[in-house]
């Protein structure tokens, strides 16, 4: 393939793929998403080029000669590595993509195989991929990764809000060896803390405890937020009467009353099952005369109840009925 037969995008791909990554990365970082997409498409279709074509391409770009090069079939993977820097420090990631892209392939693959592909990637990139997967599959992959990285990966995930879909497409396509068709540069939202909490809830209880302990050592407030996301006030509805009695013995009546203001019927019923008839009647009366309460105050009271439940669970006194094995 002579340089006269090369299009400008083909010349650009040839030039980039002949450079060391540290040299090419700053150039790629200056390209916009549309330009990058064109380069990816060209990279997957090009094969060997002659030394003369490369030499002429170098002269055209930088007025100096080069040596023979073969454009590798893994050009997409190379470009993915170059654009990986776009994920560093990003506060963005997606939630839902099309069902026929590479994501389902990653979910269907053995967790150990996906973990092996991700092992050499950055924590930020791994977090972005896991956030896209079904929590149960993501938990299995997380457990297959080195234990010392699990907490760092989830901490990265909690900082995410959204990410240009095309960036994740690049990563997923390279991992699944198939580039999906991207129709636009839209972005989708994600609650990173909630997604990380879902993954922990879907994993083994021992893994959850270990990861949360590691996070708590570095960021206590983040660990608290993740625990609250893993078990909410609404989840109290699944406690049986015995467990509810154990919990309510630790909760001040006045705070419980405020927490029940406007609560879902199933939660109120579950809580009253853990109270004596007299205590239930008193709280019902108090709720009727309570009047308006600020939403922030109600939420604060509910969090206090949840925190008591989580403390009792950590102490082995209460079983909150969450998923995951021992």
TORKOL-4160 file (C-alpha; in steps of 0.2 Angstrom, whole numbers, padded with zeros to 4 digits, m for minus):
326
<pt num="1" X="0000" Y="0000" Z="0000"/>
<pt num="2" X="0009" Y="0016" Z="m0006"/>
<pt num="3" X="0006" Y="0032" Z="0002"/>
<pt num="4" X="m0002" Y="0039" Z="m0013"/>
<pt num="5" X="m0016" Y="0026" Z="m0010"/>
<pt num="6" X="m0018" Y="0031" Z="0008"/>
<pt num="7" X="m0032" Y="0042" Z="0014"/>
<pt num="8" X="m0027" Y="0056" Z="0027"/>
<pt num="9" X="m0035" Y="0046" Z="0041"/>
<pt num="10" X="m0025" Y="0030" Z="0036"/>
<pt num="11" X="m0009" Y="0041" Z="0037"/>
<pt num="12" X="m0014" Y="0047" Z="0054"/>
<pt num="13" X="m0016" Y="0029" Z="0060"/>
<pt num="14" X="0000" Y="0024" Z="0053"/>
<pt num="15" X="0009" Y="0038" Z="0060"/>
<pt num="16" X="0002" Y="0036" Z="0078"/>
<pt num="17" X="0004" Y="0017" Z="0078"/>
<pt num="18" X="0023" Y="0019" Z="0074"/>
<pt num="19" X="0026" Y="0030" Z="0089"/>
<pt num="20" X="0030" Y="0025" Z="0107"/>
<pt num="21" X="0014" Y="0027" Z="0118"/>
<pt num="22" X="0022" Y="0041" Z="0128"/>
<pt num="23" X="0024" Y="0051" Z="0112"/>
<pt num="24" X="0008" Y="0046" Z="0105"/>
<pt num="25" X="m0003" Y="0049" Z="0120"/>
<pt num="26" X="m0002" Y="0068" Z="0121"/>
<pt num="27" X="m0007" Y="0069" Z="0102"/>
<pt num="28" X="m0022" Y="0057" Z="0105"/>
<pt num="29" X="m0028" Y="0067" Z="0120"/>
<pt num="30" X="m0030" Y="0082" Z="0108"/>
<pt num="31" X="m0042" Y="0073" Z="0097"/>
<pt num="32" X="m0061" Y="0075" Z="0099"/>
<pt num="33" X="m0072" Y="0059" Z="0100"/>
<pt num="34" X="m0077" Y="0060" Z="0082"/>
<pt num="35" X="m0059" Y="0060" Z="0076"/>
<pt num="36" X="m0055" Y="0046" Z="0088"/>
<pt num="37" X="m0069" Y="0035" Z="0082"/>
<pt num="38" X="m0063" Y="0037" Z="0064"/>
<pt num="39" X="m0045" Y="0032" Z="0069"/>
<pt num="40" X="m0052" Y="0016" Z="0078"/>
<pt num="41" X="m0062" Y="0011" Z="0062"/>
<pt num="42" X="m0047" Y="0013" Z="0051"/>
<pt num="43" X="m0035" Y="0004" Z="0064"/>
<pt num="44" X="m0046" Y="m0011" Z="0064"/>
<pt num="45" X="m0046" Y="m0013" Z="0045"/>
<pt num="46" X="m0028" Y="m0008" Z="0040"/>
<pt num="47" X="m0014" Y="m0022" Z="0038"/>
<pt num="48" X="0004" Y="m0021" Z="0033"/>
<pt num="49" X="0011" Y="m0005" Z="0024"/>
<pt num="50" X="0028" Y="m0004" Z="0015"/>
<pt num="51" X="0043" Y="0005" Z="0022"/>
<pt num="52" X="0041" Y="0018" Z="0008"/>
<pt num="53" X="0023" Y="0022" Z="0013"/>
<pt num="54" X="0029" Y="0025" Z="0031"/>
<pt num="55" X="0044" Y="0035" Z="0025"/>
<pt num="56" X="0033" Y="0046" Z="0015"/>
<pt num="57" X="0020" Y="0048" Z="0029"/>
<pt num="58" X="0034" Y="0053" Z="0041"/>
<pt num="59" X="0040" Y="0066" Z="0028"/>
<pt num="60" X="0023" Y="0073" Z="0026"/>
<pt num="61" X="0019" Y="0075" Z="0044"/>
<pt num="62" X="0036" Y="0079" Z="0052"/>
<pt num="63" X="0048" Y="0080" Z="0037"/>
<pt num="64" X="0059" Y="0065" Z="0042"/>
<pt num="65" X="0061" Y="0047" Z="0037"/>
<pt num="66" X="0055" Y="0031" Z="0046"/>
<pt num="67" X="0057" Y="0013" Z="0046"/>
<pt num="68" X="0045" Y="m0001" Z="0040"/>
<pt num="69" X="0031" Y="m0005" Z="0051"/>
<pt num="70" X="0016" Y="m0017" Z="0051"/>
<pt num="71" X="0000" Y="m0010" Z="0058"/>
<pt num="72" X="m0005" Y="m0023" Z="0071"/>
<pt num="73" X="m0022" Y="m0032" Z="0071"/>
<pt num="74" X="m0023" Y="m0026" Z="0089"/>
<pt num="75" X="m0023" Y="m0008" Z="0084"/>
<pt num="76" X="m0039" Y="m0005" Z="0093"/>
<pt num="77" X="m0031" Y="m0011" Z="0110"/>
<pt num="78" X="m0017" Y="0000" Z="0107"/>
<pt num="79" X="m0028" Y="0015" Z="0104"/>
<pt num="80" X="m0038" Y="0010" Z="0120"/>
<pt num="81" X="m0022" Y="0011" Z="0130"/>
<pt num="82" X="m0018" Y="0028" Z="0123"/>
<pt num="83" X="m0036" Y="0035" Z="0127"/>
<pt num="84" X="m0036" Y="0027" Z="0145"/>
<pt num="85" X="m0029" Y="0043" Z="0152"/>
<pt num="86" X="m0047" Y="0050" Z="0149"/>
<pt num="87" X="m0053" Y="0040" Z="0163"/>
<pt num="88" X="m0040" Y="0045" Z="0176"/>
<pt num="89" X="m0048" Y="0057" Z="0188"/>
<pt num="90" X="m0065" Y="0057" Z="0179"/>
<pt num="91" X="m0080" Y="0058" Z="0189"/>
<pt num="92" X="m0091" Y="0050" Z="0176"/>
<pt num="93" X="m0097" Y="0033" Z="0171"/>
<pt num="94" X="m0113" Y="0025" Z="0162"/>
<pt num="95" X="m0127" Y="0014" Z="0168"/>
<pt num="96" X="m0136" Y="0007" Z="0153"/>
<pt num="97" X="m0130" Y="0003" Z="0135"/>
<pt num="98" X="m0138" Y="m0008" Z="0121"/>
<pt num="99" X="m0140" Y="m0026" Z="0126"/>
<pt num="100" X="m0131" Y="m0033" Z="0110"/>
<pt num="101" X="m0114" Y="m0025" Z="0113"/>
<pt num="102" X="m0099" Y="m0031" Z="0122"/>
<pt num="103" X="m0106" Y="m0029" Z="0139"/>
<pt num="104" X="m0117" Y="m0045" Z="0139"/>
<pt num="105" X="m0101" Y="m0054" Z="0133"/>
<pt num="106" X="m0092" Y="m0048" Z="0148"/>
<pt num="107" X="m0106" Y="m0053" Z="0159"/>
<pt num="108" X="m0107" Y="m0071" Z="0151"/>
<pt num="109" X="m0089" Y="m0074" Z="0153"/>
<pt num="110" X="m0081" Y="m0083" Z="0168"/>
<pt num="111" X="m0077" Y="m0070" Z="0181"/>
<pt num="112" X="m0059" Y="m0076" Z="0183"/>
<pt num="113" X="m0057" Y="m0073" Z="0164"/>
<pt num="114" X="m0063" Y="m0055" Z="0165"/>
<pt num="115" X="m0053" Y="m0052" Z="0180"/>
<pt num="116" X="m0038" Y="m0058" Z="0171"/>
<pt num="117" X="m0041" Y="m0046" Z="0158"/>
<pt num="118" X="m0043" Y="m0032" Z="0170"/>
<pt num="119" X="m0029" Y="m0035" Z="0182"/>
<pt num="120" X="m0016" Y="m0024" Z="0173"/>
<pt num="121" X="m0029" Y="m0010" Z="0171"/>
<pt num="122" X="m0031" Y="0005" Z="0182"/>
<pt num="123" X="m0043" Y="0006" Z="0197"/>
<pt num="124" X="m0053" Y="0019" Z="0188"/>
<pt num="125" X="m0055" Y="0009" Z="0172"/>
<pt num="126" X="m0060" Y="m0007" Z="0182"/>
<pt num="127" X="m0072" Y="0003" Z="0192"/>
<pt num="128" X="m0080" Y="0010" Z="0176"/>
<pt num="129" X="m0082" Y="m0008" Z="0169"/>
<pt num="130" X="m0089" Y="m0015" Z="0185"/>
<pt num="131" X="m0101" Y="m0001" Z="0187"/>
<pt num="132" X="m0109" Y="m0006" Z="0170"/>
<pt num="133" X="m0111" Y="m0024" Z="0174"/>
<pt num="134" X="m0125" Y="m0033" Z="0183"/>
<pt num="135" X="m0120" Y="m0031" Z="0202"/>
<pt num="136" X="m0120" Y="m0050" Z="0205"/>
<pt num="137" X="m0108" Y="m0053" Z="0190"/>
<pt num="138" X="m0098" Y="m0037" Z="0195"/>
<pt num="139" X="m0096" Y="m0044" Z="0213"/>
<pt num="140" X="m0090" Y="m0061" Z="0206"/>
<pt num="141" X="m0077" Y="m0052" Z="0196"/>
<pt num="142" X="m0072" Y="m0041" Z="0210"/>
<pt num="143" X="m0069" Y="m0056" Z="0221"/>
<pt num="144" X="m0058" Y="m0064" Z="0207"/>
<pt num="145" X="m0047" Y="m0048" Z="0207"/>
<pt num="146" X="m0032" Y="m0046" Z="0220"/>
<pt num="147" X="m0040" Y="m0043" Z="0237"/>
<pt num="148" X="m0029" Y="m0028" Z="0240"/>
<pt num="149" X="m0036" Y="m0019" Z="0226"/>
<pt num="150" X="m0055" Y="m0022" Z="0229"/>
<pt num="151" X="m0057" Y="m0007" Z="0241"/>
<pt num="152" X="m0048" Y="0005" Z="0230"/>
<pt num="153" X="m0059" Y="0000" Z="0215"/>
<pt num="154" X="m0075" Y="0003" Z="0224"/>
<pt num="155" X="m0069" Y="0019" Z="0231"/>
<pt num="156" X="m0066" Y="0025" Z="0214"/>
<pt num="157" X="m0083" Y="0019" Z="0209"/>
<pt num="158" X="m0091" Y="0030" Z="0222"/>
<pt num="159" X="m0084" Y="0045" Z="0215"/>
<pt num="160" X="m0092" Y="0042" Z="0198"/>
<pt num="161" X="m0108" Y="0051" Z="0191"/>
<pt num="162" X="m0107" Y="0049" Z="0172"/>
<pt num="163" X="m0095" Y="0046" Z="0157"/>
<pt num="164" X="m0096" Y="0048" Z="0138"/>
<pt num="165" X="m0103" Y="0032" Z="0132"/>
<pt num="166" X="m0090" Y="0031" Z="0118"/>
<pt num="167" X="m0075" Y="0030" Z="0131"/>
<pt num="168" X="m0083" Y="0015" Z="0139"/>
<pt num="169" X="m0087" Y="0007" Z="0122"/>
<pt num="170" X="m0068" Y="0008" Z="0118"/>
<pt num="171" X="m0064" Y="m0001" Z="0134"/>
<pt num="172" X="m0078" Y="m0014" Z="0133"/>
<pt num="173" X="m0075" Y="m0018" Z="0115"/>
<pt num="174" X="m0056" Y="m0021" Z="0117"/>
<pt num="175" X="m0060" Y="m0032" Z="0132"/>
<pt num="176" X="m0073" Y="m0042" Z="0122"/>
<pt num="177" X="m0064" Y="m0041" Z="0105"/>
<pt num="178" X="m0079" Y="m0033" Z="0097"/>
<pt num="179" X="m0082" Y="m0014" Z="0094"/>
<pt num="180" X="m0101" Y="m0010" Z="0096"/>
<pt num="181" X="m0109" Y="0003" Z="0085"/>
<pt num="182" X="m0110" Y="0020" Z="0094"/>
<pt num="183" X="m0124" Y="0031" Z="0087"/>
<pt num="184" X="m0120" Y="0047" Z="0097"/>
<pt num="185" X="m0109" Y="0054" Z="0111"/>
<pt num="186" X="m0123" Y="0054" Z="0124"/>
<pt num="187" X="m0119" Y="0051" Z="0143"/>
<pt num="188" X="m0130" Y="0042" Z="0156"/>
<pt num="189" X="m0131" Y="0045" Z="0174"/>
<pt num="190" X="m0125" Y="0034" Z="0189"/>
<pt num="191" X="m0126" Y="0034" Z="0207"/>
<pt num="192" X="m0109" Y="0027" Z="0211"/>
<pt num="193" X="m0111" Y="0024" Z="0229"/>
<pt num="194" X="m0127" Y="0015" Z="0226"/>
<pt num="195" X="m0119" Y="0004" Z="0213"/>
<pt num="196" X="m0104" Y="0000" Z="0224"/>
<pt num="197" X="m0116" Y="m0004" Z="0238"/>
<pt num="198" X="m0126" Y="m0016" Z="0226"/>
<pt num="199" X="m0111" Y="m0025" Z="0222"/>
<pt num="200" X="m0106" Y="m0027" Z="0240"/>
<pt num="201" X="m0123" Y="m0033" Z="0244"/>
<pt num="202" X="m0122" Y="m0046" Z="0229"/>
<pt num="203" X="m0105" Y="m0052" Z="0235"/>
<pt num="204" X="m0101" Y="m0063" Z="0250"/>
<pt num="205" X="m0103" Y="m0056" Z="0267"/>
<pt num="206" X="m0085" Y="m0059" Z="0272"/>
<pt num="207" X="m0079" Y="m0049" Z="0256"/>
<pt num="208" X="m0091" Y="m0035" Z="0260"/>
<pt num="209" X="m0085" Y="m0034" Z="0278"/>
<pt num="210" X="m0067" Y="m0034" Z="0273"/>
<pt num="211" X="m0069" Y="m0021" Z="0259"/>
<pt num="212" X="m0079" Y="m0009" Z="0270"/>
<pt num="213" X="m0065" Y="m0011" Z="0284"/>
<pt num="214" X="m0052" Y="m0006" Z="0272"/>
<pt num="215" X="m0062" Y="0009" Z="0265"/>
<pt num="216" X="m0066" Y="0014" Z="0283"/>
<pt num="217" X="m0047" Y="0015" Z="0287"/>
<pt num="218" X="m0045" Y="0028" Z="0273"/>
<pt num="219" X="m0062" Y="0037" Z="0272"/>
<pt num="220" X="m0073" Y="0034" Z="0287"/>
<pt num="221" X="m0087" Y="0045" Z="0280"/>
<pt num="222" X="m0087" Y="0036" Z="0263"/>
<pt num="223" X="m0088" Y="0019" Z="0272"/>
<pt num="224" X="m0103" Y="0025" Z="0282"/>
<pt num="225" X="m0112" Y="0031" Z="0267"/>
<pt num="226" X="m0109" Y="0015" Z="0258"/>
<pt num="227" X="m0116" Y="0005" Z="0273"/>
<pt num="228" X="m0131" Y="0016" Z="0273"/>
<pt num="229" X="m0134" Y="0013" Z="0254"/>
<pt num="230" X="m0132" Y="m0006" Z="0257"/>
<pt num="231" X="m0147" Y="m0005" Z="0270"/>
<pt num="232" X="m0160" Y="0008" Z="0269"/>
<pt num="233" X="m0175" Y="0013" Z="0281"/>
<pt num="234" X="m0187" Y="0004" Z="0269"/>
<pt num="235" X="m0177" Y="m0012" Z="0271"/>
<pt num="236" X="m0183" Y="m0013" Z="0289"/>
<pt num="237" X="m0199" Y="m0020" Z="0282"/>
<pt num="238" X="m0191" Y="m0037" Z="0279"/>
<pt num="239" X="m0186" Y="m0039" Z="0297"/>
<pt num="240" X="m0197" Y="m0052" Z="0307"/>
<pt num="241" X="m0205" Y="m0047" Z="0324"/>
<pt num="242" X="m0190" Y="m0054" Z="0334"/>
<pt num="243" X="m0177" Y="m0045" Z="0325"/>
<pt num="244" X="m0187" Y="m0029" Z="0325"/>
<pt num="245" X="m0189" Y="m0030" Z="0344"/>
<pt num="246" X="m0170" Y="m0032" Z="0346"/>
<pt num="247" X="m0168" Y="m0017" Z="0335"/>
<pt num="248" X="m0181" Y="m0006" Z="0344"/>
<pt num="249" X="m0174" Y="m0009" Z="0361"/>
<pt num="250" X="m0159" Y="0002" Z="0355"/>
<pt num="251" X="m0169" Y="0016" Z="0347"/>
<pt num="252" X="m0176" Y="0031" Z="0357"/>
<pt num="253" X="m0195" Y="0032" Z="0356"/>
<pt num="254" X="m0195" Y="0050" Z="0351"/>
<pt num="255" X="m0183" Y="0047" Z="0336"/>
<pt num="256" X="m0193" Y="0032" Z="0330"/>
<pt num="257" X="m0209" Y="0042" Z="0330"/>
<pt num="258" X="m0201" Y="0055" Z="0319"/>
<pt num="259" X="m0193" Y="0042" Z="0308"/>
<pt num="260" X="m0210" Y="0035" Z="0305"/>
<pt num="261" X="m0218" Y="0051" Z="0299"/>
<pt num="262" X="m0224" Y="0048" Z="0281"/>
<pt num="263" X="m0215" Y="0031" Z="0281"/>
<pt num="264" X="m0222" Y="0017" Z="0269"/>
<pt num="265" X="m0236" Y="0007" Z="0277"/>
<pt num="266" X="m0225" Y="m0009" Z="0275"/>
<pt num="267" X="m0212" Y="m0002" Z="0286"/>
<pt num="268" X="m0224" Y="0005" Z="0299"/>
<pt num="269" X="m0233" Y="m0012" Z="0300"/>
<pt num="270" X="m0216" Y="m0021" Z="0302"/>
<pt num="271" X="m0211" Y="m0009" Z="0316"/>
<pt num="272" X="m0227" Y="m0011" Z="0325"/>
<pt num="273" X="m0225" Y="m0030" Z="0325"/>
<pt num="274" X="m0210" Y="m0027" Z="0335"/>
<pt num="275" X="m0218" Y="m0016" Z="0348"/>
<pt num="276" X="m0231" Y="m0020" Z="0362"/>
<pt num="277" X="m0249" Y="m0015" Z="0359"/>
<pt num="278" X="m0247" Y="m0001" Z="0372"/>
<pt num="279" X="m0231" Y="0005" Z="0364"/>
<pt num="280" X="m0239" Y="0005" Z="0346"/>
<pt num="281" X="m0254" Y="0014" Z="0352"/>
<pt num="282" X="m0243" Y="0028" Z="0360"/>
<pt num="283" X="m0233" Y="0030" Z="0344"/>
<pt num="284" X="m0249" Y="0031" Z="0334"/>
<pt num="285" X="m0256" Y="0044" Z="0345"/>
<pt num="286" X="m0239" Y="0054" Z="0344"/>
<pt num="287" X="m0239" Y="0053" Z="0325"/>
<pt num="288" X="m0257" Y="0060" Z="0324"/>
<pt num="289" X="m0252" Y="0075" Z="0334"/>
<pt num="290" X="m0234" Y="0077" Z="0328"/>
<pt num="291" X="m0239" Y="0090" Z="0315"/>
<pt num="292" X="m0226" Y="0095" Z="0301"/>
<pt num="293" X="m0208" Y="0089" Z="0302"/>
<pt num="294" X="m0194" Y="0095" Z="0291"/>
<pt num="295" X="m0189" Y="0082" Z="0278"/>
<pt num="296" X="m0171" Y="0084" Z="0284"/>
<pt num="297" X="m0176" Y="0080" Z="0302"/>
<pt num="298" X="m0186" Y="0064" Z="0296"/>
<pt num="299" X="m0171" Y="0058" Z="0286"/>
<pt num="300" X="m0159" Y="0061" Z="0300"/>
<pt num="301" X="m0170" Y="0051" Z="0312"/>
<pt num="302" X="m0172" Y="0037" Z="0299"/>
<pt num="303" X="m0153" Y="0036" Z="0297"/>
<pt num="304" X="m0151" Y="0035" Z="0315"/>
<pt num="305" X="m0162" Y="0019" Z="0315"/>
<pt num="306" X="m0153" Y="0012" Z="0301"/>
<pt num="307" X="m0136" Y="0015" Z="0309"/>
<pt num="308" X="m0142" Y="0006" Z="0325"/>
<pt num="309" X="m0147" Y="m0009" Z="0314"/>
<pt num="310" X="m0130" Y="m0009" Z="0305"/>
<pt num="311" X="m0121" Y="m0008" Z="0322"/>
<pt num="312" X="m0131" Y="m0023" Z="0329"/>
<pt num="313" X="m0127" Y="m0033" Z="0313"/>
<pt num="314" X="m0109" Y="m0029" Z="0314"/>
<pt num="315" X="m0109" Y="m0035" Z="0333"/>
<pt num="316" X="m0118" Y="m0051" Z="0327"/>
<pt num="317" X="m0133" Y="m0047" Z="0337"/>
<pt num="318" X="m0145" Y="m0044" Z="0322"/>
<pt num="319" X="m0147" Y="m0052" Z="0305"/>
<pt num="320" X="m0153" Y="m0040" Z="0293"/>
<pt num="321" X="m0157" Y="m0053" Z="0280"/>
<pt num="322" X="m0146" Y="m0046" Z="0267"/>
<pt num="323" X="m0140" Y="m0057" Z="0252"/>
<pt num="324" X="m0122" Y="m0065" Z="0251"/>
<pt num="325" X="m0115" Y="m0080" Z="0259"/>
<pt num="326" X="m0104" Y="m0081" Z="0275"/>
